[in-house]
Amino acid sequence: MAVEAGTIIKHGWMFMVANVVNRAAGLLLLPLYAKVLSPAEFGVYALISVVGDIVAVMLMIGMINAFTVVYFEHPDDRSRSRVVSTTMIGLWAASLALLAVALPAGWGASDLLFGGTDQGPIIAFAFAGIAFSAVFELALAYYRVHKRSGTCLLISVGKAVGLIGLNLSFLLVMDLGVTGIFLANAITFVGLGIALTVAILAANGVGFSFGILKRVTVLGLPFMPQTMLDMGNQFAMRYLVNLLMGVAAVGVLSFGLRLATMLYMFLTASFLQIWSVSRIEAQDSTAGRDQSEFVFYLFVVLLSAAALGMALTAPEVLWLIASSEYETVLPCMPLLVLAYVVHGVRMHAEVGLVKTKKVGVLPAISLGGLAVGTLVMAVTLGPLGLMGGAIGVLVRELVMLGATEAMCRRLSPNEPPLSALRVTGILAPAAIAYLAGLALFGFEVNPTFAAAKVGLTMLFAVAALFGPSFGKADRAMLFRMTARFRRRPQTA
């Protein structure tokens, strides 16, 4: 019984490490950018990056998300190999089309953003990097469906080494400025994209099916407006805070959100990479589904513990990395981290909709969350200040959780429903632990208090695992799975 659950966790932690490595390059390079680039140059870099994010969403049209579903629709290896090669060839065609128009599109974007075409070549380099980063992401998706977590980690290390090495050369040695950043991105992703494509097609053969490509495209299209709406939510939130409270408040709230977003980047995203694949692969297997459910609630414990630790130690984190001007975000942190816990819980129903190909409702759910969250912020920012912004973020996630679960139960009735009692059994002791920590330690920074906060977080995890959300059979499976995981070495 514990074999599948152990497989999910064994590979899940490797994917988490790979995600950390993937993002490590950006974190390590940020001080370099701030040191080498002037504020004006950094502004150019930021604006081009925003354009790049939009183009990336349009280019991939949800193909990465749809690929896993279509892959497991085909039962035999030969058909699955055709899915792999078809998706790869289709994405290459879209990437080459973007490259063909990169320079004229760069001139147009430069004129629109900067009032001239001087930045056109830089934007063209950015588009080249985006085109091949899409191929890179598809390659990672391919290795995830094969549970090749070690391979994903090696690829991520290669990407990080390439980006850091080339950025150091182009910025420090050759003094290329913003051009060097996007040139480094382009060279790294072009090299990785070509190498990974050759390896994957060599393993699967070169085959193509218009029917498969149409299936992947149609299934992936709903993800594009959903992502666009998520971007719209970030814009609307910051616009309202700026309008009602000023730009300084935007910076303070964004700082808190940046900390809370780490829960998604390093935990939820990593977990979903393997859990969603296993859940889709299990199909109607009762044993596989039960183990998948057990692992999901185990993940909720881990996510809640990380959120609790972040909320409790926020004063220490702020003291280490920011000035006292950001202290007004501290009362907002429990709501912000709770919002990202709710976001992780929402993935239970969302993966169910993806598995049953009912993703067409997701953009409507995102639109509803955007509307409600924006309305709540508009009403609460005035009287409550930053706390109103945090409330708006949390309400948006709660609305989307309720709507996604309701749609999953209606459109995918055979999928296991989310257990509100099990989730409550995890979140309730977390809330009690935070309130106890707030009463005992407040927002004071003290090494002794920091150690006590870590102990309080560990106490919560034990209470959750031995609470009503997990039965004896669950804990027995956890112990067997842990013992098996410690005995067996990780293989790529």
C-alpha positions in Angstrom: 0.0 0.0 0.0 2.8 2.4 0.8 4.7 1.8 -2.5 3.0 4.5 -4.6 2.9 7.0 -1.8 6.6 6.5 -1.1 7.3 7.0 -4.8 5.4 10.3 -4.9 7.3 11.6 -1.8 10.7 10.2 -2.9 10.6 11.9 -6.3 8.7 14.9 -4.9 11.6 16.1 -2.7 13.9 15.7 -5.7 11.6 17.9 -7.8 11.6 20.4 -4.9 15.4 20.5 -4.9 15.3 20.9 -8.7 12.9 23.9 -8.3 15.2 25.5 -5.8 18.1 25.1 -8.1 16.0 26.5 -11.0 15.2 29.6 -9.0 18.6 29.8 -7.4 20.1 31.5 -10.5 17.6 34.3 -10.3 18.2 34.8 -6.6 22.0 34.8 -6.9 22.1 37.0 -10.0 19.8 39.7 -8.5 22.6 41.4 -6.5 24.8 41.3 -9.6 22.1 43.1 -11.6 21.6 45.7 -8.9 25.4 46.3 -8.7 26.2 46.5 -12.4 23.0 48.1 -13.9 22.0 51.6 -13.3 18.4 52.2 -12.1 17.4 53.2 -15.6 19.0 50.0 -17.1 17.3 47.9 -14.4 14.0 49.5 -15.4 14.6 48.5 -19.1 15.4 44.9 -17.9 12.1 44.8 -15.8 9.9 46.1 -18.6 11.3 43.7 -21.2 10.9 40.8 -18.7 7.2 41.7 -18.3 6.7 41.6 -22.1 8.5 38.3 -22.1 6.2 36.8 -19.5 3.2 37.7 -21.6 4.7 36.3 -24.8 5.7 33.1 -23.0 2.1 32.5 -22.0 0.9 33.1 -25.5 3.5 30.8 -27.0 3.0 27.8 -24.8 -0.9 28.1 -24.8 -1.0 25.6 -22.0 0.7 22.8 -23.9 3.0 21.9 -21.0 -0.1 21.3 -18.8 -2.0 19.4 -21.5 0.9 17.2 -22.4 0.7 15.1 -19.3 -3.0 14.5 -19.6 -2.8 13.5 -23.3 0.3 11.3 -22.7 -1.6 9.2 -20.2 -4.7 9.0 -22.5 -2.6 6.6 -24.6 -2.1 3.1 -23.0 0.9 1.8 -25.0 4.4 3.0 -25.3 4.3 3.5 -29.1 1.3 5.9 -28.9 2.9 7.7 -26.0 6.1 8.2 -28.0 4.0 9.8 -30.7 2.5 12.2 -28.2 6.0 13.2 -27.1 7.4 13.8 -30.6 4.2 15.5 -31.8 4.1 17.9 -28.9 7.9 18.6 -29.2 7.6 19.3 -33.0 4.5 21.5 -32.5 6.3 23.6 -29.9 9.4 23.9 -32.0 7.2 25.2 -34.9 5.7 27.8 -32.6 9.2 28.7 -31.3 10.7 29.1 -34.8 7.8 31.2 -35.8 8.5 33.5 -32.8 12.2 33.6 -33.9 11.2 34.6 -37.4 9.4 37.7 -36.2 11.6 38.4 -33.1 13.5 41.4 -34.6 10.5 43.3 -36.1 8.4 42.4 -33.0 11.3 43.7 -30.9 11.4 47.0 -32.8 7.6 47.4 -32.3 7.8 46.6 -28.6 10.7 48.9 -28.1 8.9 51.8 -29.8 5.8 51.1 -27.7 7.7 50.9 -24.4 10.6 53.3 -24.9 9.5 55.6 -27.7 12.3 54.3 -30.1 13.7 51.2 -31.7 17.1 51.2 -29.9 16.1 48.3 -27.6 14.7 46.2 -30.4 17.8 43.9 -30.6 17.7 43.3 -26.9 14.0 42.4 -27.0 14.8 40.0 -29.9 17.3 38.3 -27.7 14.7 38.1 -25.0 12.2 36.5 -27.5 14.9 33.9 -28.5 15.4 32.9 -24.9 11.6 32.6 -24.4 11.2 30.5 -27.5 13.7 27.9 -26.3 12.7 28.1 -22.6 9.4 26.7 -23.7 11.2 23.7 -25.2 13.2 23.4 -22.0 10.0 23.3 -19.9 8.4 20.6 -22.2 11.6 18.5 -21.7 11.2 18.7 -17.9 7.5 17.7 -18.2 8.6 14.7 -20.3 11.1 13.6 -17.6 8.5 14.2 -14.9 6.0 11.8 -16.4 8.7 9.2 -16.3 9.5 10.1 -12.7 13.1 10.9 -13.7 13.6 13.3 -10.8 17.4 12.9 -10.8 17.5 13.8 -14.5 15.3 16.9 -13.8 17.8 17.9 -11.1 20.8 17.5 -13.4 19.1 19.6 -16.1 18.2 22.3 -13.6 21.8 22.4 -12.4 23.0 22.8 -16.0 20.6 25.7 -16.5 21.7 27.4 -13.3 25.4 27.0 -14.1 24.9 28.3 -17.7 22.9 31.3 -16.6 25.3 32.3 -13.8 28.4 31.7 -15.8 27.3 33.6 -18.9 25.8 36.5 -16.9 29.1 36.9 -15.0 31.0 36.9 -18.2 28.8 39.2 -20.1 28.1 41.7 -17.3 31.4 41.8 -15.3 34.0 40.9 -18.1 32.4 42.2 -21.3 30.2 45.0 -19.7 27.2 44.3 -22.0 24.6 45.5 -19.6 21.0 44.6 -20.2 22.0 43.0 -23.6 24.2 40.6 -21.7 21.4 39.4 -19.5 19.1 38.4 -22.3 22.0 37.2 -24.5 22.9 34.8 -21.6 19.4 33.6 -21.3 19.1 33.0 -25.1 22.4 31.1 -25.3 21.6 28.9 -22.2 18.1 28.0 -23.4 19.1 27.5 -27.0 21.8 25.1 -26.0 19.7 23.2 -23.5 16.6 23.2 -25.8 18.5 21.6 -28.7 20.4 19.1 -26.6 17.2 18.0 -24.8 15.2 17.8 -28.0 17.8 15.5 -29.6 17.9 13.2 -26.5 14.1 13.0 -26.3 13.5 12.4 -30.0 16.3 9.8 -30.1 14.5 7.9 -27.3 10.9 8.3 -28.8 11.5 8.5 -32.5 10.3 11.2 -34.9 6.5 10.9 -35.4 3.8 13.4 -35.9 0.0 13.4 -35.7 -2.2 16.4 -36.4 -4.9 14.8 -34.3 -2.7 14.6 -31.2 -1.4 18.2 -31.8 -5.0 19.4 -32.0 -5.9 17.5 -28.8 -3.0 19.0 -26.9 -3.7 22.5 -28.2 -7.5 22.4 -27.5 -6.9 20.9 -24.0 -4.2 23.5 -23.3 -5.9 26.6 -24.5 -8.1 27.2 -21.4 -4.9 27.5 -19.3 -3.8 30.6 -21.2 -6.7 33.0 -20.2 -6.4 31.6 -16.7 -2.8 32.6 -16.5 -3.6 35.9 -18.0 -6.2 36.5 -15.4 -3.8 35.6 -12.6 -1.5 38.2 -14.0 -4.4 40.6 -14.1 -5.1 40.0 -10.4 -1.5 40.9 -9.5 -1.8 44.1 -11.5 -5.3 45.0 -10.0 -4.1 44.5 -6.5 -1.0 46.7 -6.8 -3.0 49.3 -8.7 -5.6 49.6 -6.0 -3.0 49.8 -3.2 -1.1 52.5 -5.1 -4.3 54.4 -5.8 -5.6 54.4 -2.3 -2.4 54.2 -0.1 0.6 55.2 -2.3 3.5 53.5 -3.8 5.3 52.8 -0.4 2.4 50.7 0.6 2.7 48.7 -2.6 6.3 48.0 -1.7 5.5 46.8 1.8 2.6 44.5 0.7 4.6 43.2 -2.2 7.4 42.3 0.2 5.1 40.2 2.3 3.6 38.6 -0.8 7.1 37.8 -2.0 7.8 35.9 1.2 4.5 34.1 1.1 4.9 33.2 -2.6 7.9 31.1 -1.6 5.4 28.5 -0.2 4.1 28.0 -3.7 7.5 28.2 -5.5 9.3 25.7 -3.3 6.6 23.5 -2.0 3.3 23.5 -3.9 4.8 23.7 -7.4 7.3 20.9 -6.5 4.6 18.7 -5.0 2.2 19.1 -8.0 4.9 18.1 -10.5 4.9 14.5 -9.3 1.5 14.2 -7.4 -0.5 15.4 -10.4 1.3 12.9 -12.7 0.7 10.1 -10.2 -3.0 11.0 -9.8 -3.6 11.1 -13.5 -1.7 7.9 -14.1 -3.6 6.1 -11.4 -6.9 6.6 -13.3 -9.5 4.5 -11.5 -7.2 2.4 -9.4 -8.7 2.4 -5.9 -5.4 1.6 -4.2 -3.5 4.2 -6.2 -6.2 6.8 -5.5 -6.3 6.1 -1.8 -2.5 6.5 -1.5 -2.6 9.7 -3.6 -5.2 11.1 -1.2 -3.0 10.2 1.8 0.0 11.9 0.3 -2.1 15.0 -0.5 -3.1 15.6 3.1 0.4 14.8 4.2 1.5 17.6 1.9 -1.1 20.0 3.5 0.6 19.3 6.8 4.0 20.2 5.4 2.7 23.3 3.7 0.8 24.4 6.8 3.9 23.9 8.9 6.0 25.9 6.5 3.4 28.7 6.5 3.2 28.6 10.3 7.0 28.8 10.6 7.1 31.7 8.1 4.4 33.7 10.0 6.0 33.1 13.4 9.5 34.0 12.3 8.5 36.9 10.0 10.0 39.4 12.5 13.4 37.6 12.4 13.3 37.3 8.6 12.5 41.0 8.2 15.3 42.0 10.6 17.8 40.0 8.5 16.8 41.1 5.0 14.9 44.4 5.2 14.7 47.7 7.0 12.3 48.6 9.7 10.1 50.5 7.2 8.6 47.1 6.2 7.5 46.3 9.8 3.9 47.2 9.0 3.5 44.0 7.0 4.0 41.8 10.0 0.3 41.7 11.1 -0.6 40.8 7.5 1.7 37.8 7.3 -0.6 35.1 8.8 -3.3 36.0 6.3 -0.9 36.1 3.3 0.7 32.7 4.2 -2.8 31.2 4.8 -3.8 32.4 1.3 -1.0 30.3 -0.2 -2.0 27.3 1.9 -5.5 27.7 0.6 -4.1 27.9 -2.9 -2.3 24.6 -2.4 -5.5 23.0 -1.1 -7.3 24.3 -4.2 -5.0 22.2 -6.4 -6.8 19.1 -5.2 -9.9 20.0 -7.2 -8.0 21.6 -10.0 -6.0 18.5 -10.8 -9.3 16.6 -10.7 -10.7 18.9 -13.4 -7.5 18.6 -15.4 -7.6 14.8 -15.2 -11.2 14.6 -16.5 -10.5 17.3 -19.2 -13.0 19.8 -17.6 -10.5 22.7 -17.6 -12.8 25.0 -19.5 -14.3 26.3 -16.3 -10.9 27.4 -14.8 -10.8 30.8 -16.6 -14.3 31.6 -15.3 -13.2 30.7 -11.8 -10.1 32.9 -12.0 -12.3 35.8 -13.3 -14.7 35.3 -10.4 -11.8 35.3 -7.9 -10.3 38.4 -9.5 -13.7 40.3 -9.3 -14.4 39.4 -5.7 -10.9 39.9 -4.5 -10.6 43.3 -6.1 -14.0 44.4 -4.7 -13.0 43.3 -1.2 -9.8 45.2 -1.4 -11.6 48.3 -2.7 -13.9 48.3 0.3 -11.3 47.3 3.0 -8.1 49.1 2.0 -9.4 52.5 3.2 -10.5 51.6 6.8 -8.0 48.7 7.4 -4.9 49.7 5.4 -2.6 47.0 4.4 -4.6 44.5 6.4 -7.4 45.1 3.9 -5.1 44.1 1.1 -4.2 40.9 2.9 -7.9 40.1 3.5 -8.6 40.7 -0.2 -5.8 38.2 -1.2 -7.2 35.6 1.2 -10.8 36.1 0.2 -9.8 35.6 -3.5 -8.2 32.3 -2.7 -11.2 31.1 -0.6 -13.6 32.0 -3.3 -11.6 30.2 -5.9 -11.2 27.1 -3.6 -15.0 26.9 -3.1 -15.8 27.4 -6.8 -13.2 24.9 -8.0 -14.3 22.3 -5.5 -18.0 22.8 -6.5 -17.2 22.6 -10.2 -15.1 19.4 -9.7 -17.9 17.7 -7.7 -20.4 18.7 -10.4 -18.4 18.0 -13.6 -16.1 15.2 -12.2 -18.3 13.3 -9.7 -16.0 10.2 -9.8 -13.0 12.2 -8.5 -12.5 12.0 -4.7 -13.9 15.1 -3.0 -11.8 17.3 -0.8 -12.4 16.5 2.9 -13.2 19.7 4.7 -12.9 17.9 8.0 -9.4 16.7 7.3 -8.2 20.1 6.1 -9.8 21.8 9.2 -8.1 19.2 11.4 -4.8 20.4 10.0 -5.4 24.1 9.9 -7.1 24.5 13.3 -4.0 23.4 15.4 -1.9 25.7 13.1 -4.1 28.7 13.9 -3.9 27.8 17.6 -0.1 27.5 17.4 0.2 30.9 15.7 -2.0 32.7 18.3 0.0 31.1 21.1 3.2 32.3 19.5 1.8 35.8 19.0 0.7 35.9 22.6 4.0 34.6 23.9 6.5 36.4 21.6 4.7 39.2 19.8 6.9 40.7 17.1 10.0 40.9 19.2 13.3 39.6 17.6 15.1 37.4 20.1 17.3 34.3 19.4 15.6 32.4 22.2 12.2 33.3 20.8 13.3 32.1 17.4 14.2 28.7 18.7 10.9 28.5 20.6 9.0 29.3 17.4 10.7 26.5 15.5 9.8 24.2 18.4 6.2 25.4 18.3 6.1 24.7 14.5 7.4 21.1 15.0 4.9 20.6 17.8 2.1 21.6 15.4 3.3 19.0 12.8 3.2 16.2 15.4 -0.2 17.3 16.6 -1.5 17.4 13.0 -0.1 13.9 12.2 -1.5 12.4 15.3 -4.8 14.3 15.2 -8.2 13.4 13.7 -7.0 14.0 10.1 -4.9 10.8 10.0 -5.9 7.4 11.3 -3.8 4.5 12.5 -3.6 3.0 9.0 -2.3 6.4 7.6 0.4 6.6 10.3 1.4 3.0 9.7 1.7 3.7 6.0 3.8 6.8 6.8 6.2 4.8 9.0 6.6 2.0 6.4 7.1 4.5 3.7 9.7 6.4 5.7 11.6 3.2 6.4 11.6 2.1 2.8 12.7 5.6 1.6 15.6 5.6 4.1 16.7 2.1 2.9 16.6 2.7 -0.8 19.1 5.1 -2.6 17.7 7.7 -5.0 18.1 6.8 -8.7 18.0 9.2 -11.6 
